[in-house]
Amino acid sequence: MQAKTGGMLSVDEALEVLLVGAQPVTETEEVSTLHATGRVLAADQRSGLDVPPLDNSAMDGYAVRVEDCKGGASLRIAQRIAAGDVGRPLEPGTAARIFTGAPVPPGADAVVMQEFCTVEGETVRIEEKPEPGQWIRRVGEDIRAGSVILQAGRKLLPQDVGLAASVGLASLPVYRRLKVAVFCTGDELVMPGEPLPEGAIYNSNRYTLSGLLQLMGCEVVDLGIVPDTLEATRAAFREAAQGTDLIITSGGMSVGEEDHVKPAVEAEGRLDMWRIAMKPGKPLAFGRVGDTPFIGLPGNPVSVLITFMIFVRPFILKRQGATQLAPRSYAMRADFEWRQPDVRREFLRARINGAGGLDIYPNQSSAVLTSAVWGDGLIDVAPRQPIWQGQTVRFLPFSELLY
């Protein structure tokens, strides 16, 4: 665990506090396998059958007995077996025309690709002697009946639901969706589509947060923009705490006269932490409003995105019942230099270049959302750690941080 920096919590310390407070939901529901992608599995799933259920052909070709296939052997084509058909036992001296996925007939011990066969009327000439078992997918080669195919706590991907369907599972038990309330603070915020007064900015954070939560499979309760007053902020928190699993805010987390989130949470509940030794994203809060957990994010758009990915994502995953919380990272080559590191842990927006290394966006300001659109992920830089050309760095792809 990293030490505190100037009275601030380290990223690891803050994440530890967050995850201690993330109690998984217990309610489950049965959903159609067709609609289970993105949900968290609530119980181990076992296969009731072998996959494949029978020995079958991996190629279009001819099912044969190896002992019949000496160099240049010609065999009578005795049957034709398509996928879904079941052939007769293969008689000695004969071959079966067979197609990919079709069951291999009893007696056959190899399949010869059609490219190595020459058909002459009702016979087939085998140009190359096969090896026993060639191009045969054996029964249970993929899955054995009774084996666990998907473990509880797994956030289901498309290939997972495909696997469940392949063993006949029409529905799956999953944890219920989380209901997350979101609001933004700031009198300077204006919604897209409205006129933009002088001194105002369009509210991008509302859209970023809603999109992030939708990708994570949450039900979003959008409370919009809350005026910069303590009374309005307290009222928004009371509304947000009604029947929700989490409250997320952006903005109002500093200590200025117009920053009301911190005192509002303290008045309506409790605040556990709010200064993190990271860049971007130092002002971040965690607490409760009544029984509902609260996470307060900074106001700058890149800070919102990064603090969500580093802190909110694992918090939500744990509450959803997921067991894999940490994103995978990759050791990659830096094709740049970072000579003035911060005393805080930094997350640099970076892109993979054509040479397989990493470039960083020239402007790493927390207000430059273009950097996140341009980039492929984040470089995790330890406090006070310069980076030199060719050095190996820790890279967190966005693909690992957004679901």
C-alpha positions as CSV (number, residue, x, y, z in Angstrom):
1,M,0.0,0.0,0.0
2,Q,1.3,3.4,-0.9
3,A,2.1,5.9,1.8
4,K,0.0,9.1,2.2
5,T,1.1,12.1,0.2
6,G,0.6,15.5,1.8
7,G,-2.2,14.2,3.9
8,M,-4.0,12.6,1.0
9,L,-5.0,9.0,0.6
10,S,-3.1,6.9,-2.0
11,V,-5.0,5.4,-4.8
12,D,-4.6,1.9,-3.3
13,E,-5.8,3.1,0.2
14,A,-8.8,4.8,-1.3
15,L,-9.7,1.8,-3.4
16,E,-9.4,-0.4,-0.3
17,V,-11.8,1.8,1.7
18,L,-14.3,1.8,-1.2
19,L,-14.3,-2.0,-1.7
20,V,-14.8,-2.6,2.1
21,G,-18.0,-0.6,1.7
22,A,-19.2,-2.4,-1.4
23,Q,-21.6,-5.1,-0.2
24,P,-22.7,-7.4,-3.0
25,V,-26.5,-7.5,-3.7
26,T,-28.1,-10.8,-2.8
27,E,-31.3,-10.7,-4.9
28,T,-31.2,-12.8,-8.1
29,E,-33.4,-13.4,-11.1
30,E,-33.6,-15.8,-13.9
31,V,-33.1,-14.3,-17.3
32,S,-33.2,-15.6,-20.9
33,T,-29.7,-16.7,-22.0
34,L,-30.3,-14.5,-25.0
35,H,-30.4,-11.4,-22.9
36,A,-27.8,-12.3,-20.2
37,T,-24.8,-10.6,-21.7
38,G,-23.4,-8.1,-19.3
39,R,-25.1,-9.6,-16.3
40,V,-23.2,-11.2,-13.4
41,L,-23.8,-15.0,-12.9
42,A,-25.2,-15.9,-9.5
43,A,-24.5,-19.6,-9.5
44,D,-22.1,-22.1,-11.2
45,Q,-23.4,-23.6,-14.4
46,R,-22.8,-27.2,-15.3
47,S,-23.2,-28.9,-18.6
48,G,-25.8,-31.7,-18.8
49,L,-24.2,-33.2,-21.9
50,D,-20.9,-33.9,-23.7
51,V,-19.8,-31.4,-26.3
52,P,-19.6,-32.6,-29.0
53,P,-22.1,-35.3,-28.2
54,L,-20.7,-37.6,-30.8
55,D,-17.5,-38.0,-32.7
56,N,-17.9,-35.7,-35.7
57,S,-16.0,-34.5,-38.7
58,A,-13.9,-31.3,-38.6
59,M,-13.8,-31.1,-42.4
60,D,-15.8,-31.7,-45.5
61,G,-14.3,-34.9,-46.9
62,Y,-14.6,-38.7,-46.6
63,A,-14.8,-40.9,-43.5
64,V,-12.7,-44.0,-43.9
65,R,-11.0,-46.9,-42.2
66,V,-7.2,-46.1,-42.1
67,E,-6.4,-49.8,-42.8
68,D,-8.3,-49.5,-46.1
69,C,-6.3,-46.4,-47.3
70,K,-3.0,-47.6,-48.6
71,G,-1.4,-45.3,-51.2
72,G,-3.8,-44.7,-54.1
73,A,-6.7,-46.8,-52.7
74,S,-10.0,-46.5,-54.3
75,L,-13.1,-47.0,-52.1
76,R,-16.7,-47.3,-52.9
77,I,-18.8,-44.3,-51.6
78,A,-21.4,-46.2,-49.6
79,Q,-23.2,-43.3,-47.9
80,R,-23.6,-39.6,-47.5
81,I,-23.7,-38.0,-44.1
82,A,-24.6,-34.3,-43.6
83,A,-24.6,-32.4,-40.3
84,G,-27.6,-33.6,-38.4
85,D,-27.7,-37.0,-40.0
86,V,-26.5,-40.2,-38.4
87,G,-24.8,-42.6,-40.7
88,R,-24.7,-46.4,-40.8
89,P,-21.7,-48.4,-39.6
90,L,-18.9,-48.1,-42.2
91,E,-18.3,-51.4,-44.1
92,P,-14.7,-52.4,-44.8
93,G,-13.5,-51.2,-48.2
94,T,-16.0,-48.3,-48.4
95,A,-16.0,-44.6,-47.6
96,A,-18.7,-42.2,-46.5
97,R,-19.1,-38.7,-48.0
98,I,-19.2,-36.5,-44.9
99,F,-19.6,-32.9,-44.1
100,T,-18.3,-30.6,-41.3
101,G,-20.1,-31.3,-38.0
102,A,-21.6,-34.6,-39.2
103,P,-21.3,-37.6,-36.9
104,V,-18.5,-40.0,-37.9
105,P,-20.0,-43.4,-38.6
106,P,-19.1,-46.4,-36.5
107,G,-16.1,-48.2,-37.9
108,A,-14.5,-45.1,-39.4
109,D,-11.3,-43.9,-37.7
110,A,-10.3,-41.0,-39.8
111,V,-11.6,-38.3,-42.2
112,V,-9.7,-37.3,-45.3
113,M,-10.1,-33.7,-46.6
114,Q,-11.9,-33.6,-49.9
115,E,-8.8,-31.7,-51.3
116,F,-6.8,-35.0,-51.0
117,C,-9.5,-37.1,-52.7
118,T,-10.4,-37.7,-56.3
119,V,-13.9,-38.8,-57.1
120,E,-14.4,-41.2,-60.0
121,G,-18.1,-42.0,-60.4
122,E,-19.2,-44.0,-57.3
123,T,-15.7,-44.4,-55.9
124,V,-13.2,-42.1,-54.3
125,R,-9.5,-42.3,-54.7
126,I,-7.6,-41.5,-51.5
127,E,-4.4,-39.7,-52.6
128,E,-2.8,-39.6,-49.1
129,K,-3.0,-42.2,-46.4
130,P,-4.5,-40.6,-43.2
131,E,-3.4,-41.0,-39.6
132,P,-5.8,-42.5,-37.1
133,G,-8.1,-39.9,-35.6
134,Q,-7.3,-37.3,-38.4
135,W,-9.9,-34.5,-38.6
136,I,-12.2,-36.1,-36.1
137,R,-13.5,-34.1,-33.2
138,R,-14.0,-36.5,-30.3
139,V,-17.0,-36.8,-28.1
140,G,-16.6,-34.5,-25.0
141,E,-13.5,-32.9,-26.5
142,D,-14.8,-29.5,-25.7
143,I,-17.0,-30.1,-22.6
144,R,-17.6,-33.1,-20.4
145,A,-21.1,-33.7,-19.0
146,G,-21.3,-32.6,-15.4
147,S,-18.4,-30.1,-15.7
148,V,-18.7,-26.5,-14.6
149,I,-18.7,-24.3,-17.7
150,L,-19.3,-20.9,-16.1
151,Q,-18.5,-19.9,-12.5
152,A,-20.6,-17.7,-10.3
153,G,-19.4,-14.1,-10.1
154,R,-18.5,-14.0,-13.8
155,K,-19.7,-11.0,-15.7
156,L,-21.1,-12.6,-18.8
157,L,-19.6,-11.9,-22.2
158,P,-21.2,-12.8,-25.6
159,Q,-19.0,-15.9,-25.8
160,D,-20.2,-17.0,-22.3
161,V,-23.8,-16.9,-23.3
162,G,-23.0,-18.7,-26.5
163,L,-21.3,-21.4,-24.4
164,A,-24.3,-21.7,-22.1
165,A,-26.6,-22.0,-25.2
166,S,-24.3,-24.7,-26.7
167,V,-25.2,-27.0,-23.7
168,G,-28.9,-26.2,-23.9
169,L,-29.2,-23.6,-21.1
170,A,-32.2,-21.5,-22.1
171,S,-31.9,-19.2,-19.0
172,L,-29.3,-18.2,-16.4
173,P,-29.5,-17.0,-12.8
174,V,-28.0,-13.6,-12.4
175,Y,-27.8,-10.9,-9.8
176,R,-30.3,-8.1,-10.1
177,R,-29.3,-4.8,-11.8
178,L,-27.9,-2.0,-9.6
179,K,-30.0,1.2,-9.5
180,V,-27.6,4.2,-9.6
181,A,-28.7,7.8,-9.1
182,V,-26.6,10.5,-10.8
183,F,-26.6,14.3,-10.7
184,C,-24.2,17.0,-11.6
185,T,-23.6,20.3,-9.8
186,G,-22.7,23.7,-11.2
187,D,-24.6,26.8,-12.2
188,E,-22.3,27.1,-15.2
189,L,-23.7,23.9,-16.8
190,V,-26.0,24.0,-19.8
191,M,-27.6,21.0,-21.5
192,P,-26.6,20.4,-25.2
193,G,-29.3,21.8,-27.5
194,E,-29.8,24.9,-25.3
195,P,-28.3,28.3,-26.0
196,L,-24.9,28.7,-24.4
197,P,-24.7,31.9,-22.4
198,E,-21.4,33.7,-21.8
199,G,-19.4,32.0,-19.1
200,A,-21.4,28.7,-19.4
201,I,-20.3,25.3,-20.6
202,Y,-22.2,22.3,-21.9
203,N,-22.6,19.4,-19.5
204,S,-20.6,16.5,-20.8
205,N,-20.3,14.7,-17.5
206,R,-23.9,13.8,-17.4
207,Y,-23.5,12.0,-20.7
208,T,-20.2,10.4,-19.8
209,L,-21.5,9.0,-16.5
210,S,-24.8,7.8,-18.0
211,G,-22.8,6.0,-20.8
212,L,-20.4,4.4,-18.3
213,L,-23.2,3.1,-16.1
214,Q,-25.1,1.7,-19.1
215,L,-22.0,-0.2,-20.2
216,M,-21.8,-1.7,-16.8
217,G,-25.4,-2.8,-17.0
218,C,-26.8,-0.4,-14.3
219,E,-30.3,1.2,-14.2
220,V,-29.6,4.9,-14.3
221,V,-31.7,7.4,-12.3
222,D,-30.7,10.7,-13.9
223,L,-31.5,13.7,-11.6
224,G,-29.9,16.2,-14.0
225,I,-28.2,19.4,-12.9
226,V,-28.5,20.6,-9.3
227,P,-28.2,24.4,-8.6
228,D,-25.2,25.5,-6.6
229,T,-26.8,25.9,-3.2
230,L,-26.5,23.8,-0.1
231,E,-30.3,23.5,0.2
232,A,-30.7,22.2,-3.4
233,T,-27.8,19.8,-3.0
234,R,-29.2,18.4,0.2
235,A,-32.6,17.9,-1.4
236,A,-31.0,16.2,-4.4
237,F,-29.2,13.7,-2.1
238,R,-32.4,12.9,-0.2
239,E,-34.2,12.2,-3.5
240,A,-31.3,10.2,-4.8
241,A,-31.2,8.0,-1.8
242,Q,-34.7,6.7,-2.3
243,G,-34.6,3.1,-3.4
244,T,-31.2,3.2,-5.1
245,D,-28.0,1.2,-4.6
246,L,-25.5,4.0,-5.2
247,I,-25.3,7.8,-5.7
248,I,-22.7,9.3,-8.0
249,T,-22.1,13.1,-8.4
250,S,-19.7,15.2,-10.4
251,G,-18.4,18.6,-9.4
252,G,-18.7,20.5,-6.1
253,M,-16.0,18.4,-4.4
254,S,-13.5,21.2,-3.7
255,V,-13.6,23.5,-0.7
256,G,-14.8,26.8,-2.4
257,E,-17.8,28.7,-1.3
258,E,-19.8,27.3,-4.3
259,D,-18.8,23.6,-3.6
260,H,-21.7,22.2,-1.7
261,V,-21.4,18.4,-2.1
262,K,-19.1,17.8,0.8
263,P,-21.2,19.7,3.4
264,A,-24.4,18.3,2.0
265,V,-23.3,14.7,2.4
266,E,-22.1,15.5,5.9
267,A,-25.5,17.0,6.7
268,E,-27.5,14.1,5.2
269,G,-25.2,11.2,6.1
270,R,-21.5,10.8,6.5
271,L,-18.3,11.4,4.5
272,D,-15.4,8.9,4.9
273,M,-12.7,10.4,2.6
274,W,-12.3,13.0,-0.1
275,R,-8.7,13.8,-1.1
276,I,-6.8,11.3,-3.2
277,A,-3.1,11.4,-4.3
278,M,-3.8,11.0,-8.0
279,K,-3.7,13.1,-11.1
280,P,-6.2,13.7,-12.6
281,G,-8.9,13.4,-9.9
282,K,-7.6,14.6,-6.5
283,P,-11.0,15.7,-5.1
284,L,-13.0,12.4,-4.7
285,A,-15.4,11.5,-1.9
286,F,-16.9,8.3,-0.5
287,G,-19.7,8.1,2.1
288,R,-23.3,7.4,2.7
289,V,-26.6,9.2,2.5
290,G,-28.8,7.2,4.8
291,D,-28.1,3.6,3.8
292,T,-27.1,4.4,0.2
293,P,-23.4,4.6,-0.6
294,F,-22.2,7.8,-2.2
295,I,-19.2,8.5,-4.5
296,G,-18.4,12.1,-5.4
297,L,-16.3,12.6,-8.5
298,P,-14.5,15.8,-9.6
299,G,-15.9,18.2,-12.1
300,N,-13.4,18.2,-14.9
301,P,-14.4,15.8,-17.7
302,V,-11.3,13.7,-17.9
303,S,-11.2,13.4,-14.1
304,V,-14.7,12.1,-14.1
305,L,-13.8,9.5,-16.7
306,I,-10.6,8.3,-15.0
307,T,-11.9,8.3,-11.4
308,F,-14.9,6.3,-12.5
309,M,-12.7,3.7,-14.2
310,I,-10.3,3.4,-11.3
311,F,-12.7,3.6,-8.4
312,V,-16.4,3.4,-9.3
313,R,-16.0,0.5,-11.8
314,P,-14.6,-2.0,-9.2
315,F,-17.0,-0.7,-6.6
316,I,-20.0,-1.4,-8.9
317,L,-18.5,-4.8,-10.0
318,K,-18.3,-6.0,-6.4
319,R,-21.8,-4.8,-5.6
320,Q,-23.0,-6.6,-8.7
321,G,-21.5,-9.9,-7.4
322,A,-18.6,-10.0,-9.7
323,T,-15.4,-11.7,-8.5
324,Q,-12.9,-10.2,-11.0
325,L,-12.6,-6.6,-10.1
326,A,-9.1,-5.5,-11.2
327,P,-8.6,-4.7,-14.9
328,R,-5.8,-6.5,-16.7
329,S,-2.8,-4.4,-17.5
330,Y,0.0,-4.9,-20.1
331,A,3.7,-4.1,-20.0
332,M,4.4,-2.0,-23.1
333,R,7.2,0.2,-24.5
334,A,7.1,4.0,-24.0
335,D,7.9,5.8,-27.2
336,F,7.9,9.1,-25.4
337,E,9.5,10.8,-22.4
338,W,7.8,12.1,-19.2
339,R,10.5,14.1,-17.5
340,Q,8.4,16.1,-14.9
341,P,6.4,13.5,-12.9
342,D,4.0,14.6,-10.2
343,V,4.2,13.7,-6.5
344,R,0.8,12.0,-7.0
345,R,0.1,8.8,-9.0
346,E,-0.7,9.8,-12.6
347,F,-2.8,8.3,-15.3
348,L,-1.7,9.4,-18.8
349,R,-3.9,9.1,-21.8
350,A,-2.0,7.1,-24.4
351,R,-2.4,5.4,-27.8
352,I,-0.8,2.4,-29.3
353,N,1.3,3.4,-32.3
354,G,2.1,1.4,-35.5
355,A,5.4,0.2,-34.0
356,G,3.7,-1.4,-31.1
357,G,4.7,1.2,-28.6
358,L,2.8,3.9,-26.7
359,D,2.5,7.6,-27.5
360,I,0.9,10.1,-25.1
361,Y,-1.5,12.9,-25.9
362,P,0.5,16.2,-25.9
363,N,-2.0,17.9,-23.6
364,Q,-2.7,15.9,-20.4
365,S,-5.0,18.5,-18.8
366,S,-8.0,17.1,-16.9
367,A,-10.2,19.4,-19.0
368,V,-9.1,18.0,-22.4
369,L,-11.6,15.2,-23.1
370,T,-10.2,15.0,-26.6
371,S,-7.3,13.1,-25.1
372,A,-9.6,10.3,-24.0
373,V,-11.2,10.0,-27.4
374,W,-7.8,10.0,-29.1
375,G,-6.3,7.4,-26.7
376,D,-6.5,3.6,-26.4
377,G,-6.0,3.6,-22.6
378,L,-4.1,4.9,-19.6
379,I,-0.5,4.6,-18.5
380,D,-0.2,4.1,-14.7
381,V,2.7,6.2,-13.5
382,A,4.0,5.8,-9.9
383,P,4.5,9.0,-7.9
384,R,7.7,10.9,-8.8
385,Q,8.5,8.4,-11.5
386,P,9.9,9.8,-14.8
387,I,9.5,7.9,-18.0
388,W,12.3,7.6,-20.6
389,Q,12.1,6.6,-24.2
390,G,12.1,2.8,-24.5
391,Q,11.1,2.2,-20.9
392,T,8.5,-0.5,-20.1
393,V,5.4,1.0,-18.6
394,R,2.1,-0.4,-17.2
395,F,-0.7,0.1,-19.7
396,L,-4.5,-0.2,-18.9
397,P,-6.5,-0.4,-22.1
398,F,-9.9,1.3,-22.2
399,S,-11.3,-2.1,-23.2
400,E,-10.4,-3.4,-19.7
401,L,-11.8,-0.3,-18.0
402,L,-15.2,0.2,-19.5
403,Y,-17.3,-2.9,-18.7
